[in-house]
Each structure stands twice: as structure tokens, then as C-alpha cells.
Amino acid sequence: MRTQLPLRPYDVVLIGGGIMSATLAMLIKHLEPSWSIAVYERLPEVGAEASAAWNNSGTGHAGLCELDYTTENPDGSIDIEPALELNEQFQLTRQLWASLVQSGVLRKPETFINPVPHMTLARGRQEVDFLRRRHETMSAHHLFANMRFSDDPEVIAEWAPLLTTGRGDSEPIAATRDITGSDVDFGELTGQLFHWLRWQDVEIHRSCEVRGLRRNNDGTWQLRVDWRTDNDRLTRKVDARFVFAGAGGWALKILQKAGIPEAQGYGLLPVSGRFLRCDNPEVVARHEAKVYGRAPAGAPSISMPHLDTRIVNGDRALLFGPYAGANPRLLKRGSLFDAPASLRPGNAGAIAGMLKSNSDLMRLLVTQVASTRKKQLAALRDFVPEARAEDWTLITAGQRAQIVKPDAERGGVLEFGTEVVAAQDGSIAAVLGATPGASTAPVILLEVLERCFPRYTRLWEPRLRELMPSLGQSLAKDPRLARQTQARTAEALGLAGRVVG
Ligand SMILES: Cc1cc2nc3c(=O)[nH]c(=O)nc-3n(C[C@H](O)[C@H](O)[C@H](O)COP(=O)(O)OP(=O)(O)OC[C@H]3O[C@@H](n4cnc5c(N)ncnc54)[C@H](O)[C@@H]3O)c2cc1C
């Protein structure tokens, strides 16, 4: 192993080559084209971890189908605020992608996003009643005006025949359907963004792992990068004024190496995800939707079962799952020591408290690991009653790293969202957590920009508005603007654009 002398200080260094780094680098290149940017990715390819097409479900999360974004209030009314917030965030994502397609940064939209209706399935009287009331509340809002409800099995059979064929009529069912939903290939999107960045003189170094990080006397950061070539391995020291840890499940590890106080107390719970995948064209042709159901009692939202149409490289397939399980890795291609190595005196209490207050979840994750093929098929047949075992193959998706935070009462709590953690001086930042993740990357990264470059906020605003025209305005409160924006991005991205109300 050889060690090389420091290279020039970069304005920006991004650790990790997933959708987060790709999106942030692209935004910075639009805002400050002269800034020097380098990306270091430990794998030989970019977009090969959680962002890869088959490592996630490819749902363009817009609050249309996921039950966990709507809850019932004690008075029986339905709180749709979280769904509205998510929808607004995805509308910004759509605007950004539409602008990038129009300016030629991204290729034809069908290479990475396709219209796929989003549905929610309810089974049993209680769930059907909830779904009906949820639909009444949601469809009254202009952002969800396209949502349809039916408790008629014949209508549901028209929408998604795999759900109804062979299903007895012993329990009532109902469904909602919104045709404005989408399937996204985040891996392809990541690849296209990096392709463009390479042409903008952004250095993208693959097979390069950032192993160490320390502050220089002038406040910049020095990164120790392990550089692998076919027949050599060298260590380089790289200086940066700003560091973004877009390292997915390893982002906390980077912050811990940096030693910033803002990261203290945070822990991570790794959760593995497996899915059943079907490529039989006859079965695939009979389903075109992403259908979400309710997670089993006591299980977290990440175990919400869903049956997805996936469109990857122009080929269609179906995905069912997830079968979430326990696994100590924080990246799919991480190490068995990841979770233990992330333990620190500052977060051990939070982890212990979280494990204690989530014992049902821990049991579920452990039992899911040992789940038999028979049980996996039984869960699938709850959705697709006539599913044949020979059509479905088990695949392993990406690792989720859920956030654990200290809590005064319980010691530690498990969170299912994403969170930006940044040093007070704005010189380093990271995104922790997995959901809704890739769909809302632009909003998450706007927060990184705001917190880390506050002096530039006003200067950058007009350029950001060119990319996302509704930025700073509320689509939830402005039906006309919402209609115009949805119609414009639907056209630019080839999505279903019928907007009512
Ligand atoms: C099972 C599953 C289903 C999901 N479904 C959806 C969905 O339907 N819709 C949605 O919007 N989101 C979904 N997500 C979330 C989404 O996939 C993630 O939020 C998103 O891909 C995270 O992107 P990222 O760039 O932060 O991380 P990643 O794509 O994981 O990229 C991180 C990169 O950093 C590299 N790296 C790490 N450490 C280092 C280091 N020290 N040096 C150099 N490189 C390093 C890794 O090799 C990796 O390439 C899902 C996630 C999972 C796991």
C-alpha cells in the first residue's frame, strides 16, 4: 500500500454514489458551476446500493397509497396532513425531474419514471370502513382529487384482477386507485445524473472508500481515501471545504469518524428486506398498479405489504413484499460488524431503550428471517389468491438503516423518516434514515443546502425556482397552481395527468 500527498482542496466532496449524492452534486453544479466537486464511491459502480432498481420498491412516494401517512383521530376524523406534506414534496421532485428532462440532463422520462396507478387495498369490515372515510377526506382535497374508491369486487377486478381472482366473498374488500402514481427506477436516475456530472467536470472516483476524516486547522476536512485499482491499493488524502456523507447506511459511521457533536446520541437499526419477484409475462400482464395494504398488527410501516408493477430497462415485472428481517449490516454490501461497530457510549442508552420498547418489532424481525417459503407464499396469497409458487422467486433488496434517537422517557425511539444531520458550521452534513427516501431526495437536499450554505440562500433562490417553479409556494393551499404544476410535470414526464377539481 502506498500513501500519496494531499490533492488540492475541493469545494465539495461527496462520499457515496447513490441518489442523494447524485442529486446534491447536480443541484450544486446548477447553482455554482465553478465549484470543484469530487465523489468517492466504494463499489465499482455508482447507484448499486439502496438506490439500485431492485434494491428498493421504486414507488414514487406521493401519499396516494401508503396507509401510514393517514391516521384516525380520536373523534373518528382522518388526519391527512402527513400525506399532503409528502405529496407536496413529491410534486417538487417531479418539477425538478421535468426541468432536467427538458434541459437534457436526464434522458427520456420513460427510462426512469413510468405511470403506474397507486392503490390501497382494505380487507375486513373495519379496514373497509376506514378506507372509505379516508377516501372521503382525501378526495375532497385538490391534490388527491383523482383518487377513486370502490367496494365492488367487480370494479376492483377491473383495476387489478390478480387481487380478486380466486378470492372468496367471505370478507368484504375495498380499494382506492389513483392513476397519477408512478414507478421510478432510482438506479437508472442515479446513473443518468452521474453521467451528466462527469461532463460537467465533476470527478467521480469508483472503488474508492473513505476510511477516515479529520478537521484541518483552517476548518476544512481531510479525508483518507482507500483507492483500489486492478493491481494496487493506495491511500490518498483529500481536502474539502464541504463534505456530504451520502453514504446510505454508512452515513452515521462517517459522522462518527468526523466526531461532530450534532451526531452524538444517534443510532441505527438495520432492517433487511426481501421480496418475491415474478417475471412470468402472463402474470405480469394482468397487473398494473402498486397496491399497498396494512402492516400486520404491531409491525412498523416498513412492513406494509405491497404488490408492485416494476418497470426496469423497459421490462415489466412484479414485486411483492417486503419480508423485513434482522441483519446487522448497514449496507447490503456492508459488514456483519456494522451495527455493533456503530455503538458508542453516546448512543448505547438510546439503542437499549429502543430495543426494550420495541420488543414486538424485534421478535417480528427475527422470526421473519426464519420465515419459510410456505409462510412467504401465504402472505403473497393474501394479496394474490391464485399465486403459483413457481412464478415467484425470492430476491434480497437493500438494507434499511432506521434512525434511533435518544428519548427522555423511553431511553430511545425508533424513527421511520429521514433526517438531515449537519455540523453547526455547515462544513459537513449527512442524511440518515430510509423513508420516503429517494422520492423526496430534492427536498431533503434543499434542507442540506439551506443549513450548510445559509449565506447563499437568497442568491440561489431564482436558479432553484427555474428548476422547481413552485418552490416556496404551497400547492396544498393553491388549487390553481397545483393543477397547472401537476399538468405540466405530467406532460414532461409522461405521467397520467388527468386532474379533476
Ligand atoms: C427495501 C427498500 C425499499 C425502498 N423502497 C423505496 C421506494 O419504494 N421509494 C423510495 O422513494 N425510496 C425507497 N427506499 C429508500 C431509498 O432506496 C433510499 O432512501 C435511497 O436509495 C438512499 O439513497 P442514498 O444515496 O442515501 O444511499 P445509497 O443508494 O445506499 O448510496 C450510498 C452509497 O454510498 C457508498 N458508500 C458508503 N460508505 C462509503 C464510504 N465510506 N466511501 C465511499 N462510498 C461509500 C455505498 O457503497 C453506496 O453506493 C427503499 C429502501 C429500501 C432498502
The ligand as an SDF file (V2000), in Angstrom:
LIG
                    3D

 53 58  0  0  0  0  0  0  0  0999 V2000
  -36.0590   -2.3180    0.7010 C   0  0  0  0  0  0  0  0  0  0  0  0
  -36.1320   -0.8600    0.3750 C   0  0  0  0  0  0  0  0  0  0  0  0
  -37.2290   -0.3510   -0.2980 C   0  0  0  0  0  0  0  0  0  0  0  0
  -37.2960    1.0200   -0.5850 C   0  0  0  0  0  0  0  0  0  0  0  0
  -38.3400    1.4850   -1.3240 N   0  0  0  0  0  0  0  0  0  0  0  0
  -38.3720    2.7870   -1.6890 C   0  0  0  0  0  0  0  0  0  0  0  0
  -39.3960    3.2540   -2.5350 C   0  0  0  0  0  0  0  0  0  0  0  0
  -40.2550    2.4960   -2.9770 O   0  0  0  0  0  0  0  0  0  0  0  0
  -39.4030    4.5710   -2.8720 N   0  0  0  0  0  0  0  0  0  0  0  0
  -38.4490    5.4390   -2.3980 C   0  0  0  0  0  0  0  0  0  0  0  0
  -38.5230    6.6110   -2.7130 O   0  0  0  0  0  0  0  0  0  0  0  0
  -37.4580    5.0180   -1.5820 N   0  0  0  0  0  0  0  0  0  0  0  0
  -37.3860    3.7080   -1.2380 C   0  0  0  0  0  0  0  0  0  0  0  0
  -36.3750    3.2510   -0.4470 N   0  0  0  0  0  0  0  0  0  0  0  0
  -35.4000    4.2240    0.0810 C   0  0  0  0  0  0  0  0  0  0  0  0
  -34.3440    4.5800   -0.9620 C   0  0  0  0  0  0  0  0  0  0  0  0
  -33.8780    3.4380   -1.6240 O   0  0  0  0  0  0  0  0  0  0  0  0
  -33.2000    5.2810   -0.2540 C   0  0  0  0  0  0  0  0  0  0  0  0
  -33.6970    6.3560    0.5190 O   0  0  0  0  0  0  0  0  0  0  0  0
  -32.1770    5.8710   -1.2140 C   0  0  0  0  0  0  0  0  0  0  0  0
  -31.8150    4.9500   -2.2110 O   0  0  0  0  0  0  0  0  0  0  0  0
  -30.9630    6.2880   -0.4130 C   0  0  0  0  0  0  0  0  0  0  0  0
  -30.0230    6.8300   -1.3020 O   0  0  0  0  0  0  0  0  0  0  0  0
  -28.5710    7.1620   -0.7870 P   0  0  0  0  0  0  0  0  0  0  0  0
  -27.8680    7.8110   -1.8870 O   0  0  0  0  0  0  0  0  0  0  0  0
  -28.6600    7.8720    0.5160 O   0  0  0  0  0  0  0  0  0  0  0  0
  -27.9450    5.7290   -0.4010 O   0  0  0  0  0  0  0  0  0  0  0  0
  -27.3930    4.5360   -1.3080 P   0  0  0  0  0  0  0  0  0  0  0  0
  -28.0970    4.3950   -2.5910 O   0  0  0  0  0  0  0  0  0  0  0  0
  -27.3330    3.3480   -0.4120 O   0  0  0  0  0  0  0  0  0  0  0  0
  -25.9340    5.0170   -1.6540 O   0  0  0  0  0  0  0  0  0  0  0  0
  -24.9370    5.1410   -0.6740 C   0  0  0  0  0  0  0  0  0  0  0  0
  -23.6120    4.8730   -1.3740 C   0  0  0  0  0  0  0  0  0  0  0  0
  -22.5420    5.2290   -0.5180 O   0  0  0  0  0  0  0  0  0  0  0  0
  -21.4950    4.2940   -0.7060 C   0  0  0  0  0  0  0  0  0  0  0  0
  -20.6290    4.3990    0.4670 N   0  0  0  0  0  0  0  0  0  0  0  0
  -20.9540    4.1510    1.7600 C   0  0  0  0  0  0  0  0  0  0  0  0
  -19.9090    4.4010    2.5590 N   0  0  0  0  0  0  0  0  0  0  0  0
  -18.8990    4.8280    1.7670 C   0  0  0  0  0  0  0  0  0  0  0  0
  -17.5630    5.2400    2.0270 C   0  0  0  0  0  0  0  0  0  0  0  0
  -17.0510    5.2620    3.2660 N   0  0  0  0  0  0  0  0  0  0  0  0
  -16.7860    5.6060    0.9740 N   0  0  0  0  0  0  0  0  0  0  0  0
  -17.2680    5.6050   -0.2990 C   0  0  0  0  0  0  0  0  0  0  0  0
  -18.5440    5.2060   -0.5870 N   0  0  0  0  0  0  0  0  0  0  0  0
  -19.3460    4.8310    0.4450 C   0  0  0  0  0  0  0  0  0  0  0  0
  -22.2310    2.9770   -0.8730 C   0  0  0  0  0  0  0  0  0  0  0  0
  -21.4440    1.9880   -1.4970 O   0  0  0  0  0  0  0  0  0  0  0  0
  -23.4240    3.4020   -1.7120 C   0  0  0  0  0  0  0  0  0  0  0  0
  -23.1880    3.2770   -3.0920 O   0  0  0  0  0  0  0  0  0  0  0  0
  -36.2640    1.8880   -0.1580 C   0  0  0  0  0  0  0  0  0  0  0  0
  -35.1500    1.3780    0.5180 C   0  0  0  0  0  0  0  0  0  0  0  0
  -35.0690    0.0130    0.7650 C   0  0  0  0  0  0  0  0  0  0  0  0
  -33.8450   -0.5240    1.4360 C   0  0  0  0  0  0  0  0  0  0  0  0
  1  2  1  0
  2  3  1  0
  2 52  2  0
  3  4  2  0
  4  5  1  0
  4 50  1  0
  5  6  2  0
  6  7  1  0
  6 13  1  0
  7  8  2  0
  7  9  1  0
  9 10  1  0
 10 11  2  0
 10 12  1  0
 12 13  2  0
 13 14  1  0
 14 15  1  0
 14 50  1  0
 15 16  1  0
 16 17  1  0
 16 18  1  0
 18 19  1  0
 18 20  1  0
 20 21  1  0
 20 22  1  0
 22 23  1  0
 23 24  1  0
 24 25  2  0
 24 26  1  0
 24 27  1  0
 27 28  1  0
 28 29  2  0
 28 30  1  0
 28 31  1  0
 31 32  1  0
 32 33  1  0
 33 34  1  0
 33 48  1  0
 34 35  1  0
 35 36  1  0
 35 46  1  0
 36 37  1  0
 36 45  1  0
 37 38  2  0
 38 39  1  0
 39 40  1  0
 39 45  2  0
 40 41  1  0
 40 42  2  0
 42 43  1  0
 43 44  2  0
 44 45  1  0
 46 47  1  0
 46 48  1  0
 48 49  1  0
 50 51  2  0
 51 52  1  0
 52 53  1  0
M  END
$$$$
